[in-house]
Amino acid sequence: MKPRKVRRRSSQELGVGDAVLQLVNVQRAIMMTPHSCVDPILETQKEQLLTALNTYTVDMGFECRFDPTEDLYEAAAVDDSPTPVAIIKKGAFTSCCRVVRTGTEKSARKKGRG
């Protein structure tokens, strides 16, 4: 008879800064390894850290000075989807946008708990 697997759930707290630092270290280890030799454990750890970090969102506002010849949002839409990250990247490249406060009391909040 096969031994029955027992599932055990536990909860641990990890600071966001510590999670980001670990993600950077894991990503660096992945990038420094030839693609065919990347340890699948590192890939799994990366995905778990991203999942944990993405349970939090940041409410961001953008203040943009547009070049009349190119709309930043249209330029970002050329990407797969005009996400805030695409807008930030394009804004950094063109120096036309900056992140500003949105006026909400809580800038970071857990998804689903509003």
Phi, psi and omega in degrees: 000134180286138176292139182280133178284137179250128177271136178230125178254140174219164181231132177228148176265139178225126179297147180300317178300318178295321179294318179295316179299316179295320178298317178298316179296318179294315180298320178297317179298320179295315183293332182275355182256137175305140186309320183287348184248007183295131180290123180299336178295322177296318178298318179295317179297319178300312181297320180294319178295318178297319178298315180296315181292326182282001173284348177249144177236159177238124179280113186243143173243155180235136172245117188236141169253111187273143168285127183300341181271346182212124177273127183301319182293323176294320179296321178291329181291342176296331175295178181305319176205143182283074181280164175305324179296319178296321179294318178298315180299313181294320178296323178292323181290320184264350182059031183254350183232153172220153179278136180229164176295148182263353180092357178275153182292317180253119180272336177241131180212157181283137179302139175085350180249357175043000000 
